[in-house]
């Protein structure tokens, strides 16, 4: 028999980043039984610090998450390491199966698994990712201010990105790479902001003494740069939800895939909420944490409605088998016996 993660929970949170931990914190403080299943692959792991988060500016991502895990556990929540393989319906709730064979059950599910950044095929790019190869000016712009910055065209957000990075440096170069030729309007905008344009595919990065020194083109040219920004294609980590009929869809911006939710975080599948980058690819740490907290509050309210309905039914007919089963399910979880 597969090992159980407890006998069942009010909520299983899949993903142990800022959104998942903040959601779990809210639920634990609401006296809900909650377990966070953390795959241990945070998107911001390569970054030296978290930025734009009041009171935690510059803190390492690892320290932020460790503090969050301790806070969740301090209120009785569980945080376990593991990778969720599948989620299936189990009566009115869900059965969550991990890749290592462990299972648990939940009345509700909060998905906060984040996303994967798909990088273009440029030699040396991945090794520098999160260091001097960057994506977000609000996360990294201050650290590369006044340096020689390059922006690699990768998709529909690249022109917007290069115009943003111009705020942090007067020395910005736009590498068109394999993108379509610039329109006259875009070319005029870049020229007006003194942004140099270099055409042709980029082949590799020039790294000297473990620092980015230049961007090398396929035709042999090398352009000195100290930092390189690019817009990745961002893909939600949501494959394990396929058995529920829940799949990632294209984000309206064209920047990648996400789980579609309503403003409260509800997905298209009843009982499943999503928050953080898995639903909003552009959310920073503070926004992801806030979304996790908000979704958790909605989940708790949804459970309160269900429990109140069961209590009313039991009060009207306290000795019926149906009433006993509903109350037992709410009180005893996986230990219920029914009549």
Secondary structure, 3 states (H helix, E strand, C coil): CCCECCCCEEEEEECCCHHHHHHHHHHHHCCCCEEEEECCCCCCCCCCCCCCCCCCCCCCHHHHHHHHHHHHHHCCCEEEECCEEEEEEECCEEEEEECCCCEEEEEEEEECCCEEEECCCCECHHHHECCCEECCHHHHCHHHCCCCEEEECCCCCHHHHHHHHCCCCCCEEEECCCCCCCCHHHHHHHHHCCCEEECCCEEEEEEECCEEEEEEECCCCEEECCEEEECCEEEECCHHHHHHCCCCEECCCCCEEECCCCCCCECCCCCEEECHHHCCCCCCHHHHHHHHHHHHHHHHHHHHHHHHHHHHHHHHCCCCHHHHHHHHHHHHHHHCCCC
